[in-house]
């Protein structure tokens, strides 16, 4: 069975900053204000040092304008879809 591919922490961070740039969210402080989450906590999620609890997936998905599945994939919590 083939190993499933997940985002690395570097890929997660790159995805976050690309998405923030697309949405004109300038800083993690700005994202923290939009989500009500702590900037340090957001950073730990995207460096894959911590997994988000279910109650933060909604606000973070809303702020980044992506489906929860897309967010969880970007965080390395779900496998990437294979084409």
C-alpha positions, -999 to 999 in steps of 0.1 A, spaced: 0 0 0 14 34 -10 21 60 17 -4 87 18 8 122 11 2 150 36 13 186 37 46 191 55 49 219 80 67 240 55 40 234 29 13 243 55 30 276 63 34 284 26 -2 276 20 -13 299 48 7 329 36 -4 323 0 -41 322 11 -37 352 34 -21 371 5 -50 362 -19 -74 375 7 -53 406 15 -49 395 52 -16 412 60 -4 395 92 -11 367 116 -23 395 139 -50 403 113 -60 367 110 -61 364 148 -85 394 149 -107 378 122 -109 344 140 -107 354 176 -78 330 180 -44 338 195 -16 346 169 8 321 186 -18 294 184 -24 300 147 13 298 141 15 265 160 -13 251 139 4 259 106 38 247 118 20 215 127 31 217 163 -5 216 175 -38 202 160 -68 225 160 -98 215 180 -131 211 162 -144 244 175 -117 265 158 -120 249 123 -152 268 115 -139 303 123 -106 296 106 -122 282 75 -146 312 74 -117 337 77 -97 319 50 -128 314 29 -121 276 24 -140 245 32 -131 227 64 -117 198 45 -94 221 26 -82 237 58 -76 203 75 -56 191 44 -35 223 45 -28 217 82 -16 182 74 -45 166 93 -59 150 62 -43 133 32 -42 153 -1 -65 142 -28 -48 122 -54 -55 130 -90 
